[in-house]
Amino acid sequence: MHTLWKHYHTVSAIPEALQLLSEHASHARLVAGGTDIIIELEHGQRPGIDTLIDISRIPALSEIRLDGDTIRIGALVTHNQVVGSALIQQRALPLAQAAWEVGAPQIRNRGTVAGNVITASPANDTITPLWALNASVVLASVRGERTVPLKEFYTGVRRNVMQPDEMLTEITFPVLAANERGMFIKLGLRRAQAISVVNIAAILGMDGDTITKAALTFGCVAPTIINAPEAEAYLVGKTLTESVIAEAGKLAIKAARPIDDIRSTGEYRSAMIRVLTNRALSALQNGTERSAWPSDPAMLWGDQHTVTPPSIHDQETQPIKTTINGTPITLNGGQDKTLLRLLREDAHLPGTKEGCAEGECGACTVFLDGVAVMSCMVPAPRAHGAEIVTVEGLAHEGTLHPIQQAFVEAGAVQCGYCTPGFLMAGAKLLEEHPHPTKEQIEQSITGNLCRCTGYYKILDAFAKASELAAEASTKTEQS
């Protein structure tokens, strides 16, 4: 197995990260969620990168805060943090909706909005609403700090203006005013774990029924996110009628330069620009932009919302000291691989499976500091000082966890390869939602794939697990 990197540095403060970036320049990359960089290194798509600088233990970077009329999102803020933020839901709904559409719960628990922005793909969901919200990014280096409007940040597909020694520390944007409403819509090839075919963020300012301001931004239809200036100009001064909405949809197509690719043809993308524009404007007209928003979504982060681990500092030569299934363990070596391989090869815990190694199948799901993650996308050194639970740790003193017992009783195991990931998702779901709805159960397994027959028995097992957990709780109270 090839080594993914030569040097791995964990820092506890921004100046440390900036100094290392200055020293290693183009040979280094920052890692926070790691949901992009780890896969790219696995595939050999980052030649010359031999140093990772882990910033995930810098507490100040994990905050969402309101500063006057400006929302500030730190570089470590995850997509699930955005989904769970009342501030974002109330004052920047399109961003919350976009974050909810990213990947699956395990990915949203690791992946950061800043990482989504930096990757610079026109298909990255959160960039579209941030563009519509007139966001800016704060870039820091040992040379100082600069603020760049998002619309000036991108230079092409997966290209931006960041220098090799710069770090994105913060994303800022004004809150939606009292007379402004907006929403985000994504079109993918499946309901979850899908890359956008087209997406749209629409924001309108209103004076009564008259539009005073319009922002229509689109993803996946040009090398970068784009505005639709003709459609925006047309909407100002108008009232949202059926004919106005239809005309705006037609005008929006003019801004696009869609391509044919594996997910769609350019012709289809153009047609969907009109369709999504009509849907978004109709929803804003009817006041139904929040109708599809989940009221209490399954996050798979349990009953604790800790997102930043204890601040420590380690070098790549140190052993990894961690706690796995409640037992402290020291692992010598393993610094240059993923957490998945560390668990299987060094900790000798083969219950966590490798299905895709790309964050698609969920077979490698574990709990990292109380949160469900895909271990194939986590660098092994992140385990240092952390608490990890694998499928081997679900049973307690010889008694199966309710989700395990339910899989047995419901006949949900099938071939069994995907089962550990489903069990981990189910255990975390029950922790945060002891009596989950069918919708919450379905949300919880959007990151887990079964290749055998179907999900009916699995869904039955999740519901059964809730009943078994309740029965066990009642017995404990009575005894």
DRENLUMKOL-730551 format. One record per residue: x, y, z of N, C-alpha, C in turn; residue in three letters. Coordinates in pm, whole numbers, plus 32768, in hexadecimal, padded with zeros to 4 digits. Layout:
<recs>
XYZXYZXYZAla ...
</recs>
This chain:
<recs>
80557F8980008000800080008059807D8000Met 804480D97FA18098814F7F9A807981B0800BHis 80DE81FC803480C98261809B808682DA805CThr 802A831680A57FDD8386806D8025840A807FLeu 807C841380E480C7848F80FD8145846C814BTrp 81A484C5814B822184B08195821D84F2821ELys 81E08568822581E185B582A1815285DE82C6His 813485D1834580B085F6837680C2864983F5Tyr 808F86C383F1809C871E8463801187418497His 7FFD873385187F82876085587FA087E085A4Thr 7F55884985857F7088CA85C47EFB88F1861EVal 7F158949867B7EAD897486D97E918A0986D0Ser 7ED48A4E86737EBE8ADF86647EDA8B0785D3Ala 7E978B7185A67EA68B9F851C7F368BC384FAIle 7F818C0C8550800B8C2D852C80628BB4850FPro 804B8B45855680978ACB853A807B8A9A84ADGlu 7FFC8A9A84877FD78A6D840180158AC68396Ala 800F8B4883AB80458BA5834880DC8B96833ALeu 81228B7E83A881B38B6D83A281D78AEF8353Gln 818C8A82836B81A68A07832181868A18828DLeu 811A8A5F826E80F98A7A81E281688ACC819FLeu 819E8B2A81E8820B8B7D81B382868B288196Ser 82A18AC781EC83188A7381DD83098A0C816DGlu 829289D08161827F89618102823E898D8080His 81FD8A02808181C08A3E8008816F89DA7FB8Ala 819089C97F38813D89797EDE814188E47EFBSer 819A88B87F5481A088297F76814388057FE9His 80FE8867802180A8884F8095801888718076Ala 7FBE883080BE7F30885280BA7EF9884E8148Arg 7E9D88A881617E5588A581DF7DEC883781DALeu 7DD187F9824C7D67879682537D1087B582CBVal 7C8E87BD82B37C2C87D3831F7BCE875C831CAla 7B6B875D82C37B1686E882B37B5C867A8267Gly 7BA8869F82017BF5863F81B47BA485F0814FGly 7B268615813A7AD085C380E47AF685CC8050Thr 7B42862F802A7B7486397FA07C05860E7F96Asp 7C5B86487FE97CEB86357FDA7D1585A47FEEIle 7CD6855D804D7CFE84D280677CE3847A7FEEIle 7C6E848B7FB17C4D843C7F3A7CAA845F7EC7Ile 7CC784DF7EB77D20850A7E4A7DAC84D17E5CGlu 7DDB84CC7ED87E5E84907EF17E5B83FA7ED6Leu 7DF083B87EFD7DE083297EE37DE8830D7E4DGlu 7DAF83667DFC7DAA83527D6C7E23838B7D23His 7E8283C17D6E7EF983FA7D2F7EDF847A7CE3Gly 7E7584C27D087E50853B7CC07E9385B97CF7Gln 7EE685AA7D5D7F2B861C7D977FC286037D97Arg 800085F67D23809085DE7D1E80DD86527D5CPro 8142862F7DA6819686967DE5816986BC7E70Gly 80F286937E9A80C386B07F2180F886447F7FIle 815086687FDA8187860680378171862C80C9Asp 812F869E80E1811C86CF816A808B86F88180Thr 805086C481EB7FCB86EF82137FD487398298Leu 7F8A87A782A07F8687F8831A7EF887F4834EIle 7EE487AD83BB7E5E879683F37E38880C844CAsp 7DCF885584237DA188CA846F7D2388AC84BFIle 7CFB882C84C57C7A880A85007C73881D8597Ser 7CE3884085D77CE4885386687CF588E68690Arg 7CD0894086357CD789CF86557C4A89FD8679Ile 7C2A8A0786F97B9E8A2087237B5F8A9C86E7Pro 7BAD8B0786D87B748B8686AB7B3C8B7D861DAla 7B628B1885D27B378B0E85467AB58AC18533Leu 7A798A9185A07A018A3E859379808A8785B7Ser 79848B0D85B679118B5B85E378C18B95856FGlu 783D8B9B858477E48BEB853077B28C5C8589Ile 77C78CD78562779D8D4485BB77668DB9856AArg 77138E0685AE76D88E7E857477258EF685A6Leu 775A8F46854A77A78FBE856A775F9034852BAsp 77079074857A76B390DE85407652909F84DEGly 765B90C884607606908D83F87654902C83A0Asp 76C68FFF83D2771C8FA4838577278F1D83CBThr 77168EB3837E772D8E2C83B277BC8E058391Ile 78028DCE83F4788C8DA283E378938D0B83FCArg 78C88CC4839B78D48C3383A279688C0F83A3Ile 79958BCE840E7A218BA784187A448B3783B9Gly 7AC68B2683A27AF78AC6833F7AD98A368363Ala 7ABB8A1983E17A9F8990840B7A0A89718415Leu 79B689CF83F7792689B983FF78FC89508398Val 78BB88E783C87892887A8371780988968334Thr 77E8884682D077658854829176F6883682F6His 770987D3834C76A187B683AE769388268415Asn 77008869843576F488DE848D769C8948844DGln 76AD895D83CD765A89BF838675C989928387Val 75B28911836C752988DC836D74E888F183F5Val 753588DD846074FF88E784E674FE89728522Gly 752E89D584D875378A5D850C74B38AA884FBSer 74768AD0856A73FA8B1F856374148BA4851DAla 748A8BDC853374AD8C5C84F374AC8C4E845BLeu 74EC8BE6842774EF8BD3839574648BB28360Ile 741C8B5F83A773948B3C837A733B8BB7836FGln 73478C1283D072EF8C8683D4731E8CF9837DGln 73A28D0C837273D68D85832F74218D6882AEArg 74348CE7828B747B8CC4820F744C8C3B81DFAla 73CA8C2B81D1738E8BAA81B273CD8B648139Leu 73EB8BA980CB74248B61805774A48B158079Pro 74F68B4B80D275728B0680F775538A8A8149Leu 74F48A9281A574CD8A1D81F3749789B08197Ala 744489D68136740B897480DA747889338085Gln 74DA8980805C75488949800C759D88EA805EAla 75BB890F80DB760C88B9813275C68834814AAla 75418838815674F487BD816A74FE876080F2Trp 75148797807C751A8746800275A587087FECGlu 7607872E803C768F86FB8027769C866D805EVal 76C68610800A76E9858A803476818546808AGly 76B1851380FD766084C8815C768A84F481E8Ala 764084C88251766184F882D776F384E882FEPro 772E847482DE77BA845D8304781884C082C1Gln 77F884E38245784B854481FC783285D18230Ile 77B385F1824B77958677827E77D0868D8309Arg 77E9862083537827862D83D678BC864A83CEAsn 78FA8631835B7989864B834979A486BE82E8Arg 795E86BB82777979871D820F795887AA823BGly 79AF8809821A799C88958241796B88E881CBThr 7924895281EB78F889AF8183797189F18142Val 79D68A1181927A508A4F815B7A9289F280F6Ala 7A97897181157AD1891280B87A82890B8037Gly 79FE8911804179A789137FCC79C5898C7F75Asn 79DA89FD7FB779F78A7A7F6F7A7F8A747F2BVal 7AE48A427F727B6C8A417F3D7B7A89E07EC8Ile 7B35896F7ECD7B3F890C7E627B1989477DDAThr 7ABF89A97DDC7AA289FB7D667A6089B07CF3Ala 7A1A89447D1279CC89027CA97949894B7C96Ser 792089637C1B789E89A67C047828894F7C2EPro 784388D17C5377D988787C8277CE88767D1AAla 782688BC7D5E782388BD7DF077AD89107E22Asn 775688D27E7076D4890D7E8C76D8898F7EDBAsp 772F899A7F4077288A0F7F96775B8A8F7F54Thr 77A88A827EEA77DD8AFA7EA9776D8B4D7E6BIle 77098B097E32769D8B507DED76528BB07E4AThr 76238B857EC075E08BE57F19763E8C4D7F52Pro 76BB8C277F6E771B8C8A7FA077328CF87F39Leu 77378CD27EBB77458D337E4D76CC8D927E4DTrp 76558D597E5975DC8DAB7E5975D58E067ED4Ala 76128DDA7F4276118E287FBE76818E907FC3Leu 76CC8E9E7F55773C8EFE7F4E77A58EE27FB8Asn 77CB8E637FC3782E8E3B802778BB8E667FFFAla 79108E6F8064799E8E87805179EB8E1F80A2Ser 7A698E09807E7ABE8DAE80C97B358DFC8100Val 7B5F8DD781787BD38E1581B77C498DB681A8Val 7CB48DE481687D2B8D95814F7D9E8DCB81A2Leu 7DE48D7281E77E528D9B823E7ED38D538218Ala 7F438D97822D7FC88D5C821A80278DA38279Ser 80A38D7B827C81058DC082D2811A8E4E82A1Val 80F08E6C822680FF8EF281ED808E8F4F8215Arg 80228F17824F7FB28F6A82767F2D8F2A8250Gly 7EC58F7C824A7E3D8F4C82337DFB8F9E81C6Glu 7DA88F5D81767D5C8FA5810F7CD18F698105Arg 7C728FBC80DC7BE88F9080C97BC68F978035Thr 7B928F2880007B768F1F7F717AE28EFF7F5FVal 7A978F527F147A0D8F2E7EF47A098EA97EABPro 79A88E577EC979A18DD27E8D799C8DDA7DF4Leu 795C8E427DC1794F8E517D3079D58E717CEDLys 7A3A8E957D3D7AC08EAC7D087B218E3D7D30Glu 7AEE8DDA7D767B438D717DAE7B668D077D47Phe 7B0B8CEC7CE97B1D8C7E7C8C7B558CAC7C06Tyr 7BAF8C5B7BCF7BEB8C7A7B4E7BCB8C107AE4Thr 7B838BA87B0B7B5E8B3E7AAE7B358AC17AFAGly 7B278A547AB17B0089D57AF07B6F89A87B4FVal 7B4C899B7BD07BA989707C387C2489CA7C42Arg 7C118A497C227C808AA87C2E7C4F8B247C79Arg 7CA58B577CD07C838BD17D197D008C247D2DAsn 7CF28C967D6E7D618CF67D7A7DB98CDE7DF3Val 7DA08C757E407DF28C5B7EB77E828C3D7E90Met 7EDE8C747EDF7F6B8C587ECE7F908BDC7F21Gln 7FFD8B967EFE80218B1A7F4680338B2B7FDBPro 80568BA48007806E8BB980977FF68BF580DFAsp 7F818BFA809B7F0B8C3880D77EAA8BD0810EGlu 7E618BFC81747DFE8BAA81B87D7B8BF781BEMet 7D0E8BB881987C8A8BF681A77C608BE5823ALeu 7C4D8C54827E7C2C8C4E830D7B988C678328Thr 7B538CAC82CB7ACA8CD482E87A7E8CF38268Glu 79FC8CD8826B79A08CFF8201793C8D60823FIle 79258DD081FE78C98E34823478618E5B81CAThr 77EA8E7D81FA77828EAE819E77178EF681EFPhe 76D18F5781B276658F9C81F975EC8F428209Pro 75A68F518279752B8F05828E74C18F35822DVal 74628EE0821273F08F0B81C273A08F728211Leu 737E8FDE81D073309048821272A090188229Ala 72599064827A71CF903E829C717690348220Ala 7197908181B67145907F813D717E902480D1Asn 71E08FD080F7721E8F75809571FD8EE480B4Glu 71E98E97804A71CF8E08805772228DBF7FEFArg 72458D44800F72948CF87FAE72868C647FC2Gly 72B68C177F6072B78B867F6D731E8B4A7F0EMet 73418ACD7F28739F8A817ED573588A037EA6Phe 736D89DF7E27733689637DF073A5891A7DA7Ile 73AC88997DBF741188457D7D73CC87DA7D29Lys 73FF87C57CB173D587577C5D744986F57C52Leu 7435867B7C83749A86127C79745F85977C39Gly 74B385337C25748484B87BE5744784577C49Leu 745484757CCA741384267D3173F684827DA7Arg 73AF84507E09737E84A67E7573EB84D07ED7Arg 745584817EE374C184A17F42754584717F09Ala 75B384A17F447638847A7F17764984917E81Gln 761385007E517619851C7DC1765F85A17DA8Ala 76AE85A57D3E76E886237D0F767E866B7CBDIle 767786EC7CCB761187397C85761B872A7BEDSer 75A987227BAE759F87327B1E758F87C67AFFVal 753888077B4B752588987B4C74F888BE7BD8Val 752389317C0874E889657C8474D389FA7C77Asn 747B8A2F7CCC74588ABD7CC674468AF47D52Ile 74738B6E7D6774508BBB7DDD740B8C397DADAla 73948C527DE173468CC77DBA732A8D1A7E36Ala 734A8D9A7E3073308DF77E9F72EA8E727E67Ile 72798E967EA4722D8F0C7E79721B8F6C7EEDLeu 72298FED7ECE720390567F2B717B908B7F00Gly 712090A17F60709790C67F3D706C91467F84Met 701E91967F3E6FD692077F796F4391EC7F5EAsp 6F0291AE7FC16E7B917D7FA86E8391097F46Gly 6E4091177ED46E4490AE7E6D6EA990CD7DFFAsp 6EEC913F7E0A6F48916A7DA16FD791407DC1Thr 701991077D5F70A490DB7D70710191537D68Ile 715291667DCE71B291D57DD0724291A67DB9Thr 725891267DC772DF90EF7DB972D2905D7D93Lys 7329902D7D3873228FA27D0F73AE8F6A7CFAAla 73C68EF57D3274428EAB7D1A741E8E1E7CF3Ala 74488DF57C7C74358D6C7C4B74BE8D357C2ALeu 74ED8CD27C7675718C987C5D75628C047C40Thr 75BA8BD17BE975AE8B477BBA76348B007BC4Phe 762C8A7F7BE476A28A297BE4769689BE7B7AGly 7707898E7B48771089217AE676EC894A7A58Cys 76E689CC7A3D76BF89F779B677298A517976Val 779F8A5A79B5780C8AAD7983788A8A8379D1Ala 79008AB479AB797A8A8F79F479798AB87A87Pro 79308B207AA8791F8B497B3378898B5E7B4DThr 78678B7A7BC977DE8BA47BE677C48C267B9AIle 774A8C3A7B6D772B8CB37B1F76A98CF27B4FIle 769C8D727B34761D8DB97B4075D58DB67AB9Asn 75548DD57ABE75058DE37A4374DB8E767A3BAla 75338ED07A0B751B8F617A14749F8F9179CAPro 74838F587955740C8F86790C738C8F637957Glu 73878EEC798C73118EC279D873048F157A58Ala 73738F327A9A73718F827B15733C900F7AF7Glu 7372904C7A8E734790D47A6A72B490D77A43Ala 7288907079FC71FC906879D2719E90627A4ATyr 71C590197AB3716D90057B26715990847B79Leu 71BE90D97B7F71B491517BD2714391AB7BA0Val 70EB91D17BFD707A92247BDC6FFD91D67BB7Gly 700C91527BAB6F9B90FE7B846F5890C07BFFLys 6EDE908E7BE76E98903B7C486E9F8FAB7C16Thr 6EAE8F4D7C716EBD8EC27C486E378E897C19Leu 6E248E8F7B986DB08E4F7B596DE28DD67B0BThr 6D858D877ADA6DAB8D117A8D6DFC8D377A12Glu 6DD48DA079CD6E1A8DC879526EA38E027971Ser 6EAF8E4D79DE6F318E867A056F928E157A2AVal 6F628DB47A746FB58D437A9B6FE48CF67A20Ile 6F8A8CE079C26FAC8C96794870168CE078F8Ala 70088D6478EC70688DB4789F70F08DB578E4Glu 70F18DBF796871708DBD79B271B98D39799AAla 716E8CCB799671AB8C49797B71EC8C4478F3Gly 71AD8C7D789071E58C80780872638CD67803Lys 725E8D49784672D18DA4784473498D6A788FLeu 732E8D1A78F6739B8CE2794673F38C8678F2Ala 73B98C46788E74068BE9783A74768C3077F1Ile 74638CB077D174C48CF97780754C8D0577C4Lys 75508CFE784875CF8D10788F76248C927891Ala 75E88C21786F762A8BA0788676838B767811Ala 76E98B267832773E8AE477D0774D8A5277F8Arg 76E08A0877F976E5897E782A772F892177CBPro 776888B7780477B0885477B5776A87CD77BEIle 779187747762776786E8776C77CD869F77C3Asp 779D8652782477F885FF787277AF8580789CAsp 77EA853578F877B484B3791E772B84C07962Ile 770E8535799B7691854579E57621857F7990Arg 764385C4792575D9860878D9760F863D7855Ser 75B4865F77FE75D786A8778575C8873E77A1Thr 760B878D775275FD881D775E756F884A7740Gly 7530880976E074A7882C76BB74488817772FGlu 745987A577747402878977E7741A87EE7857Tyr 7499880F786E74B7887178D6747388F778B8Arg 74788921783B743789A0781673A2899A7833Ser 7364892A781072D4891C782A72B7892178BFAla 730F88E5790F72F888E1799F7313896879E3Met 736389BD79A573728A4579DA72EA8A8A79DDIle 72A28A7E7970721D8ABA796A71BF8A7B79D1Arg 71C389F679D9716989AF7A35718789D57AC6Val 720789D47AEC722A89F37B77720F8A867B99Leu 72248ADD7B3772038B6B7B4E716D8B7A7B68Thr 711D8B377B18708B8B3D7B2C70638B077BB5Asn 70A28A967BDC70808A5A7C5D70A68AB67CD1Arg 711D8AEE7CC8714C8B437D3570F68BC17D42Ala 70DE8C037CD3708F8C7F7CD76FFF8C637CFFLeu 6FC98BF37CD56F408BD07CFD6F388BB77D93Ser 6F9C8B737DC86F9E8B5A7E586FA98BDD7EA6Ala 6FFD8C387E76700A8CBA7EBA6F898D0A7EADLeu 6F478CFD7E3C6EC78D427E2B6E5F8D0E7E8EGln 6E5F8C8A7EA26DFA8C4B7EF76E218C447F8AAsn 6E9D8C6A7FA86ECC8C6380316EE58BD58061Gly 6F048B7B80036F188AED80266FAA8AC3801CThr 70048B23802170928B02801170C98AA88081Glu 70858AA480F370B18A508163706389CD816CArg 700A89B381106FAE8942811F6FF588BB8123Ser 706688AD80DE70AC882C80DA711A88228144Ala 7129888A81957194888B81F8717488298269Trp 71CE87CB828971B2876882F371AD87AB837CPro 7146878D83C9713487D0844A7196879F84B4Ser 71B9871F84B0721586E785147267867B84D1Asp 72C686A2847C730B86418427736885E48474Pro 73848571843873E68514847074728545844BAla 74C1856784B07546859F849975B5853984AFMet 759984D184FC75FB846C8522767084A98570Leu 7650850C85C176B78541861B768D852D86ADTrp 762784D786C1760484AC874775C98519879CGly 75D685078821759E8569887C760585D088A7Asp 767D85C8886E76E1862F88887709866D8804Gln 771486F2880277328738878677C0876F8788His 781C872487C778A7874D87CA78E1873D873FThr 791987A88709794E87A0868279E487B7867DVal 7A2187E786E97AB087FD86EC7AEE87AB875CThr 7B4C8754873D7B8986FF87A37BE6874F87FCPro 7C18871488697C76875A88C17CEF878A8872Pro 7D2187FE88977D92883988517E1487F3887ASer 7E5587B3881B7ED6877288347F33879087C0Ile 7FB0876887CD800F877A875F805F86FB8751His 806686C486DB80B8864D86C8810686598646Asp 81758615863F81C6860D85C881B88582858CGln 81E18574850E81CA84F684C9821C84828503Glu 8281849F855582D48435858D829A83FB860EThr 82378439864781FD840986C3819E839486ABGln 81938338870B812C82D1870080A2830E870EPro 803E82C986DA7FB482F786E57F7A82BD8765Ile 7F5A831487C27F1D82EA88407E89830E883BLys 7E3582AA88417DA782BF882E7D598262888BThr 7CD78273888D7C7E821A88D87C1C81DC8876Thr 7C1D8156886E7BC5811088127B6B80B38862Ile 7AEB80C788527A868076889B7AA080758931Asn 7AC580EC89637AD880FE89F27B6080D48A27Gly 7BB6809F89D37C3A807089FF7CA880C989C8Thr 7CFC81048A1E7D6F815289ED7DCF80F789A1Pro 7E03812889347E5C80D888E27EC6813288A3Ile 7F4080FF88987FAD814688567FD380FA87D9Thr 7FD2813F87687FF2810186E78070814186B0Leu 80D880F286A2815581238669814F811585D1Asn 81658180858D8154817F84FC80C581A084D8Gly 80A481908458801C81A9842A7FFE823C8413Gly 806682918418805083208407803183478378Gln 804E82EF831A80468313828C7FD582CD8242Asp 7F6882B0828A7EF98269824C7E7582A3827FLys 7E08826882537D84829582817D6082538306Thr 7CFE828D83497CCF825383C67C9881C783AELeu 7C5681B1833D7C21812D831C7C8F80C48320Leu 7CFF80E282DE7D6C808182D97DB48075835DArg 7DB980E183A77DF480D9842D7DA580788484Leu 7D218083847F7CCC802B84D07CDB7F9984A6Leu 7CDD7F8084267CE27EF783F57D6F7EBB8400Arg 7DD47F0783D97E5A7ED083CE7EAD7EDC844EGlu 7E987F4884987EEB7F61850F7EA27F418591Asp 7E227F6485987DD47F4686107D957EBB8608Ala 7D9D7E7A85927D6A7DF3857D7CD57DE7859EHis 7C8A7E48856D7BF97E49857D7BBB7E4684F1Leu 7BA37DCE84BB7B767DC284307AE17DD6841BPro 7A967DF484877A067E06847679E37E7B841DGly 7A347EE484217A207F5883C97A4D7F32833DThr 79F47F3B82DB7A0F7F0782557A377F7581F3Lys 7A857F4C818F7AA47FA5811F7A517F7980A8Glu 79F27FCC8082799F7FAD800F79C97FFA7F94Gly 79D5807D7FA379F680D17F2F7A7381257F47Cys 7A9381447FC57B03819A7FEB7AF582267FB0Ala 7A78824D7F937A6082D27F5B79ED83197FA1Glu 79C182E7801479568328805C78CD8316801FGly 78BC82AF7FCD783D82997F8977E6822F7FCBGlu 782581C8800777D68153802E77B6814D80C3Cys 7803818D811877E6819081A7780F811581F4Gly 784D80B081B27874803581F778DF804E8260Ala 792680BD8254799580DB82B0796C813C831FCys 78EB814F833578BD81B0839978EC818B8425Thr 792581EC846B794A81DF84F879228260853FVal 792C826085C3791682DB8610799E83158634Phe 79B1839286127A2C83DB86337A06844E868ELeu 7A328447870B7A0B84AB876F797484BD8773Asp 792C844C876F789B844C877F784A84678703Gly 788D847886917848849D86157861843285ACVal 77F9840E8561780883AA84F7785283E68480Ala 78BA839F8453790A83CC83E1792D83548389Val 79568372830E798C830C82B57A22830182D1Met 7A50829183077ADB828983307B3B828382B9Ser 7B09826682407B60826681CA7B8A82F281A2Cys 7B46835881D97B6283E381B37BA384308225Met 7BCD83E8828E7C0C842883017C9E83FE8308Val 7CFB845B830E7D878434831E7D9E83F383A6Pro 7DEF838983A77E05833D84227E3883928496Ala 7E9183F484817EC2844284F37E55848F853CPro 7DE084A084FB7D7284E4853F7D40849385B7Arg 7D63841485BA7D3C83BF862B7D8A83E086A9Ala 7DFB8425869C7E4E844687107DFF849E8772His 7DF0846C87EC7DA784B788517D1084B18843Gly 7CDF845F87E67C4F845987CC7C1283DC880AAla 7B8D83D8880B7B44836288357AFB832987BCGlu 7B1082A987A47AD98267872E7A8681F0875BIle 7A1581DC871979C38166872F79AF812386A8Val 79CA80A186A379B38052862A79407FF28645Thr 791A7FA585E178AA7F4885F078C67EE2865EVal 79477EC48676796A7E6786E079477E9D876AGlu 79347F20877479197F5E87F578867F778811Gly 782C7F4C87BA779E7F6687CF77627F0E883CLeu 77867E8E883E77517E3488A5778C7E59892CAla 77407E3E8997776D7E628A1E77627DE88A7AHis 77D67DBD8AAB77DB7D4C8B08778E7CD38AD4Glu 77A57CB58A5577687C3F8A1976DA7C5189E8Gly 76A17CC689FE76187CE289CF761D7D378951Thr 75D87D0988EA75D67D54886C75947DDB887ELeu 75C47E3C883375817EBE882B74F87EA787ECHis 74917EF58811740C7EE387D5740C7EDF873DPro 74627F2F86FD74647F2E866B749C7EA98637Ile 74FC7E6F867E75317DED865674C77D7F8667Gln 74857D8086DB741D7D1D86F573AB7D298690Gln 738A7DA3866D731E7DBA860C73427D868582Ala 73C07D93855A73EB7D5E84D873DD7CC684D5Phe 73FA7C85854773EA7BF4855073567BCE8545Val 73037C0F859372757BEC8598722B7C0E8517Glu 72567C7984D472127CA38458724C7C6083DCAla 72B77C1383EC72F67BD4837773317C398319Gly 73717CA0835073A17D1082FF74337D0582D8Ala 74747C9682FE75057C8E82E975297C758258Val 74E37C22821075007C02818375917BD38174Gln 75E07C068118766A7BD3810976C17BFF817DCys 769D7C6D81BD76E37C99823477527CFE8220Gly 777D7D1481A477F17D6C819077D27DFD81B8Tyr 775B7E2A819677387EB581B577047EC48243Cys 76E97E54828676A47E57830676E97EAA8370Thr 776F7EA2838277AE7EF483EA77907F8A83DCPro 77907FBB836077738048834A76E4806C836EGly 76868015834875FA802C836B75E780288403Phe 762B7FCB8446761D7FC184D67650803F851BLeu 76BF807484EA76F680EE8527769981648511Met 7661816E8498760181DA847C758781CB84D5Ala 7556815084E574E08139853774F7815785C9Gly 756B813085FD758B814A868A759081DF86A6Ala 75CB8229864B75D482BB8660754C82FD864ELys 74FB82CA85F17475830085DF742482F0865FLeu 74278279869B73DA825F8715740B82B58789Leu 748A82D7878674C0832D87F0748383B887EBGlu 747083EC8773743B8474876873A484788752Glu 736C8409871E72DB83FF870872AC83778739His 7292836787BA726A82E487F071EF82A987ACPro 719782FE8778711E82CF8733711B831086A8His 717382E4864F717F832785CD710683118574Pro 70E783768525707F836984C070B9831F8447Thr 706282F583EE709182B2837370EC83108325Lys 70CA83908322711C83F182D971A783FB8318Glu 71AF83FF839D7231840783DF7284838983C8Gln 7242831683C8728A829983AB72C4829D831EIle 727482C982C072A582D18236731783358229Glu 730B83A6826F7376840A826D73F883D082A5Gln 73EC837E830D7462834B835274B382EA82FDSer 747682AB829A74BE8248824974D7827781BAIle 74C982F781A174E68329811A7579831880F6Thr 75CE83068159765C82EF813E7684825E813EGly 762382028145763F8173814C75FE812A80D8Asn 764C80E0808C761880988019761480028034Leu 75A97FC18008759A7F30800C75947EFE7F7CCys 75E97EA07F5A75EF7E6D7ED075A17DEB7EBEArg 75617DB87F26751F7D357F1D74977D3E7ED9Cys 74317D5E7F2873A97D5C7EF073647DE37EFFThr 73507E0C7F7973087E897F9173157EB28021Gly 72CE7F1A804472DF7F5680C872687F3A8124Tyr 72077EEB80F7718D7EDA814871AA7E9C81D0Tyr 71F87E3181D372187DEF825272707E4982A9Lys 72C57E968269731A7EF382B472C57F5E82F7Ile 72677F9482AC720D7FF882E671BA7FBC8357Leu 718D7F3F834271427EFB83AB71987EEC8429Asp 72177ECB841572717EB7848772877F3884D4Ala 72907FA7848D72A1802784D272288046852APhe 71B2802F84F471398046854371327FE685B8Ala 71577F6685A071577F02860A71BA7F278678Lys 722D7F5D865172937F8286B372607FE98716Ala 720F804586E571D480A9873D717C806687A7Ser 712E8002877C70D87FBA87DA712B7F6C8840Glu 71957F2A881171EA7EDD886C72327F3688D0Leu 725D7FAA88A272A0800888FC724180398968Ala 71C3805489407160808189A0714180138A06Ala 71377F9589D7711E7F258A3371917F148A95Glu 720C7F1F8A6272817F118AB972857F808B22Ala 72607FF98AF7725E806A8B5471F680558BC2Ser 718180208B9B711780068BFD71417F9C8C63Thr 71837F318C3271B27EC78C8A721A7EFD8CEDLys 72717F548CBD72D97F8F8D1272997FE38D80Thr 723580318D5B71EF80878DBD71A680328E26Glu 716B7FC28DFC711F7F6D8E5771797F1E8EB7Gln 71F37EFE8E8772507EB18EDA72A17F0C8F32Ser 
</recs>
